[in-house]
Amino acid sequence: MSKPETISFYEFFERFPNEEAARLFFENKRWPNGVECAHCGSHEVSECKDHKPMPYRCKSCRKHFSVRVGMVLSESRLPLHKWLMAIYMMTTARKGIPSTQMARELGITQKTAWFLAQRIRETWLASQGGGMGPTVEVDETYIGGKERNKHAGKKLHAGRGAVGKVAVMGIMERGGNVVAGPITHANGPTLKGIINGYVAKGSTVYTDNHRGYQGLSGYHHFSVNHGVGEYVRDQAHTNGIESFWALLKRGYYGIYHHMSAKHLHRYVNEFSFRHNTANVSTLQFIEMTAGRMTGLRLTYKELING
């Protein structure tokens, strides 16, 4: 398999040197067959002089609009060029990029950069369908700060290990895609229910010896016993999904330093989406992201209160 084409920051600016180039990129991605009204869908559209108050006016519903209307870009005052630059940065940063660094490179505040990144992550939260198989690895991990590193007032004094952390479950097709997300309880009904929802019946499922997987029916289930040092037995292992956890945790400890439980699903999905698109080029990844933005909206109030 050939290595996907990547473009440098210099090449990115050659392709998209200014705001006009960014606008045309988003418009061509959203309206490949020509501009249509973002309000009523009509093709009877006229371009406004100097693009004021907006670039286009619909002759059918008589409303003005731009490519931002009806997209996650809606009501953002940031130039489209900065949106495109942010997507590029999040595309090429395999372990993620902190909002502080994004803020410095885009010349915006950290708060604005954080909101911008969360809206881009929102586009990657498209439904993850079932039908995974025929061979999958299933595992769970725990995300959160270590008790010994917390301030005295925030320590739970309830032990170590998973205490104070959020459980995250992942399913990976062997050599293929992964779906992952936070779960409320790492118990049998929860774990088996998620497997039933995503994995096709009759598939081969490899897990560790967590008791929540015991009695899994409808599948060819094999497990390895990590408790006695067994990590590989013939084809039975969970090395693939554990490698994914390792990358997620390097992003947690080395880049983000903290992922709140409220927004953890977006961060986990960021790593899942990047893993699942590892074989597409940088430009294709940017196009995929832009193509998912239509019909989405995420306000700051929704984000902090959700």
N, C-alpha and C positions, 0 to 999 in steps of 0.2 A: 504494500500500500504506500503510495507516494505521500510525502509530507505535505500538509496543507500550506498554501501560500500565506505568508505573513507580510505585512507592510510596516515599514518603520514610521516613526513620527514625521520624519521629513517627507516620506512618500505620501503620508496622510494629508499633509498640508499642500502638497502638489495637486492632489486630487480634489481637495476641498479648501481652497485658499481663502475664502471669505464667506460672509453671510449669504450672499446670493447663491453660491454653489451649494451651501447647506440647505437652503430653501428648495432649490430645484431637486436635490436628492430626496428630501422627504415627500415632495409633491409627486415625483416620478414613481416613488415606491407606493404611495397611497393611491394615485390615479394613473396607472400605467396606460390607460386608454384615453387619457385626456382629462382635464379638470372637470369635476362635477361638484355640484352644490353640497356642502357639508351639512346642510340643514334638510333639504328635501330630495337630494340625489339627482336633480335635473342637470342636463348637459348644456342648457341654455344659460351660459355664463359669460360675463364680460369682465375684462381686466380693467381695474381702476387706474386712473392716471396717478403716477407717483405712489401707487399702492396705498392710498389714503382714502378713507380711514382703515381699510383692509385691502389686500391685493385683489379680491374678486367680489363681484356682485351678481346674485342670481336674478335672472330675468323672470323666473317663475314665481318665486316667493319673495323676491325683492329684498332679500337680506344680504348683508355683507358677510364675508367669511374669509378665513385663511386656512392653511393646512393644519393649524393647531386645533381648530374647532372639532370637537368630538374625538380628540386624542388625549393621551396622557400628558401631552404638551400643553393642554388647554390652560389658559389663565397664567401661564408662566411668563415672567418678564425677561427671562434669560434669552439671549440670542440663540437661534437655532444652531449656529456654529459651535457654541459652547455645549449645547446638548449633544451634538455629534462628537465633539472631542471627549466628553464624559463617557459616551458609549464606547469609544475607541479605547479609552484607558481601562474601563472595566472589562473589555474584551481581552485585552492583552495581558492583564495582570492575573496570572493563573491562581495566585493565592489571595486575590482581592486587593483593593486599594483603599486606604483609610480616607475618611472625609477631610481630614486635615491636609493631606497631600493633594487631594483633588482641589481643595479650596485654593491652595497656593498656586497650583498650575493653571487654574482657570481665572484667578483673580477675583474670587467671590468669597463670601463668608463661610465659615465651617458649617453653620446652620443651613445655609442655602445648599451647600455641597451635599450634606447628609440627606436633605429632602430630595435633591436631584437624584442621588444614587438610589434611594428607596423607590422612587417612581420608575426608574429603569428596572429595578428588581421586580417591580409589580408586573412589568411586561413579560417577565420570565415565569410568572406564576400560572401560565396557561394550564388547563387541566391535563393531568398525566393519566392517560388511559390505561386500561388493564391489558390482559392478553400477553403478559410477559412469559417467557419460557423459551425453549423447553428445559433449560437448565439454569437455575438461579441460586444465588447465595443470599442468605438473609441473616442480618445481625442487628444488634442494637448497641448504642454507645450513649455516653452522658456528656453533655456540654455545660460548662460553667466554671467559675473560678475555684481554685483550690482553697480549702478551709484555712490552711496555714498562711495563705497570702492575704486573707481578708482582715479588715480592721476589726478590732476587738468587739465593737458594737454590732457588727454584722455577722459574727460567727454564730453558727447554730448550736454548737456544742452537742451535736448528736451523732458523732462518729466521723469517719472519713469515707473515701471512695466516692459513691454517688450522692452523698448528702449535699443538699442545696443545689444540685444540678438538674438539668432537664433531660429526660430520656428522648433519644432520637432513634428511629428505626429506619433501616435501609434495605432495599431489595435490588440486587444487581444481576442482570442477565450475564452469564459468564462470557466475558469478552465483549459485552455490549453496554446497554444503557442502565442507568440507575435511577430509582425514585426514592426519595428520602424525606422525612419530615418529623417534627416533634410529635410525641404521643403522651397522653396523660398518664397511662399506666403501662408498665412493661410486664403485663400478666398474660396468661393464656388466651382469654377471650379477645383481648386487644390484638395481640400478635397474630393469632390465627385468623381473625377477622380481616386484617389488612392483607395477609397473604391470599386469602380467598378472593379479596377484591381486586388484586392486581395480577395474580399468577394463574395461568390456565391450568385447569384440572389435568392430572396425568403427568405434569411436569416433574422433573427431579429437583428437589429442594435440599440444599446443604445448609446446615446451621451448626452452632455450637450446642452444648448440652444443656442450655438454659431450659428449665422445667416448663416454661411457657410454650415451648414447641412440642412437648410430649403429647402424643395422641393426635398429631396432625394427620388428618385423613384426606383421601382423594389425591394424594401425591406419593411419589417415591422419595421418602424422607430418609436422609442420612445425616448423622451428626458426628462431630469430633469432640473429644473431652479435653478442653483446655486445662481443666483442673489437675490432670495427671500428666500434663506436658504433651498431649497429643494434638498436633496442629494439622497434620496431613495424614490421611489414610487412603491410599489409592487415589480416587478422584474426589474424595470428600475433604473439603477445606473451605475456609471463608477468607482466603488471602486477598481476593479481589476487593470485596467490600471493606475489608480492614485497611487496605491501601487508600481507599477513598476516605475513610475516617481519618487516616493519618494526615492527608492533605487538608481536610476540613479543620483539623485541630491546629495545624501549622498556621492556617489563616487566622484562627481564633487567637492563639497565643502570640503569634509574630506580627500580625497586621492589625486586626481589629481590637484585640485585647479584651473586648467584652461584646457579647451579643445578648441583648435583653431577651427574656422569655417572650415578650410581646411581639418582637420582630424576628425571632429566631427562624421561623418558617421561611422568611424571605432570604436570609443569609444561607440557610441550608440549600434552598432551591437554587440560589446563585451558583453554588458549587456543583450541584446536580446538572444544571443546564449547561455549564461550561464543560463538564465531563462528557455529556451526551453530544456535544457539538465539537468535540476535539478534532474531528476529521474534516471540518469545513474551514475555509480560508478566513482570514481576518475580515475581508470585505463582505463575505457571505454572512458572517456572524453579525456584523453591523446591519446588514440588510434584513436578516431574520428578526433582529430586535426592533427595527423600525416598522417592519410589517406586522408586528404584534401590538403596536401602540394604539391602533384605531379601536374605538369603542371602550377605551379604558379611561378612568379618571380616579385620581387619588389626591384629596385635599390634605393640607397640613393638619387640619382639625381631625379628620378621619384617621390620619396616621398616628397622632399622639393619643387619641382617645379610643382607638380601636382595640 
